[in-house]
């Protein structure tokens, strides 16, 4: 059997660890929210449930750039935009 050994410096290992952690987190979120997969656009409460976070956390994420859609004072969140934003945070 051939053995392959890869040597990484600390920075490279940390980047890979963060990337893998992000992938795992997103997959867990997807699995936990399979009931709401039928609906692409969500209100604030549904978005909190989708992300499994508190309303205050969602407010902070919005301040940090989480995309939202505002139409005539009504706010909605697009699952695809949320997933992309999350993956960009890693």
C-alpha positions as CSV (number, residue, x, y, z in Angstrom):
1,X,0.0,0.0,0.0
2,X,1.3,3.5,-0.9
3,X,1.3,6.1,1.8
4,X,0.8,9.8,1.0
5,X,1.9,12.3,3.5
6,X,1.0,16.0,3.2
7,X,2.9,18.5,5.3
8,X,1.1,21.9,5.9
9,X,2.2,24.9,7.8
10,X,0.0,26.2,10.6
11,X,-1.7,28.8,8.4
12,X,-2.6,26.3,5.7
13,X,-3.9,23.8,8.3
14,X,-6.1,26.5,9.9
15,X,-7.6,27.5,6.5
16,X,-8.4,23.9,5.6
17,X,-9.9,23.4,9.1
18,X,-12.1,26.5,8.8
19,X,-13.3,25.5,5.3
20,X,-14.2,22.0,6.4
21,X,-15.9,23.3,9.5
22,X,-18.0,25.7,7.3
23,X,-19.0,22.9,4.9
24,X,-20.1,20.7,7.8
25,X,-22.0,23.5,9.4
26,X,-23.9,24.3,6.2
27,X,-24.8,20.6,5.7
28,X,-26.1,20.3,9.2
29,X,-28.2,23.5,8.7
30,X,-29.6,22.0,5.5
31,X,-30.5,18.7,7.2
32,X,-32.1,20.4,10.2
33,X,-34.2,22.6,8.0
34,X,-35.4,20.1,5.4
35,X,-39.1,20.8,6.3
36,X,-38.8,24.4,5.1
37,X,-36.9,23.6,1.9
38,X,-40.1,24.1,-0.2
39,X,-40.1,27.8,0.6
40,X,-37.3,30.0,-0.8
41,X,-38.3,33.3,0.7
42,X,-38.8,33.6,4.4
43,X,-39.9,36.1,7.0
44,X,-37.7,37.0,10.0
45,X,-39.0,34.2,12.2
46,X,-38.7,31.6,9.5
47,X,-35.1,32.8,8.8
48,X,-34.2,32.5,12.5
49,X,-35.6,28.9,12.4
50,X,-33.7,28.1,9.2
51,X,-30.4,29.4,10.6
52,X,-31.2,28.1,14.2
53,X,-30.3,31.4,15.7
54,X,-32.0,34.0,17.9
55,X,-33.6,37.1,16.6
56,X,-30.9,39.3,18.1
57,X,-28.3,37.3,16.3
58,X,-30.1,37.7,13.0
59,X,-30.2,41.4,13.6
60,X,-26.4,41.5,14.1
61,X,-25.9,39.4,11.0
62,X,-28.1,41.8,9.0
63,X,-25.9,44.6,10.3
64,X,-22.9,42.6,9.1
65,X,-24.2,42.2,5.6
66,X,-26.7,39.3,5.6
67,X,-28.8,40.1,2.5
68,X,-32.4,41.0,3.0
69,X,-35.2,42.0,0.5
70,X,-37.4,45.0,1.4
71,X,-40.5,45.6,-0.6
72,X,-43.0,48.2,0.6
73,X,-41.8,47.8,4.2
74,X,-42.0,44.0,4.1
75,X,-38.7,42.2,4.7
76,X,-38.0,38.8,3.3
77,X,-34.8,36.6,3.2
78,X,-33.8,34.5,0.2
79,X,-32.4,31.1,1.2
80,X,-30.0,31.0,-1.7
81,X,-28.6,34.4,-0.8
82,X,-28.3,33.4,2.8
83,X,-26.4,30.2,1.9
84,X,-24.0,32.1,-0.3
85,X,-23.4,34.8,2.3
86,X,-22.7,32.1,4.9
87,X,-20.2,30.4,2.6
88,X,-18.5,33.7,1.9
89,X,-18.0,34.2,5.7
90,X,-15.6,31.2,6.0
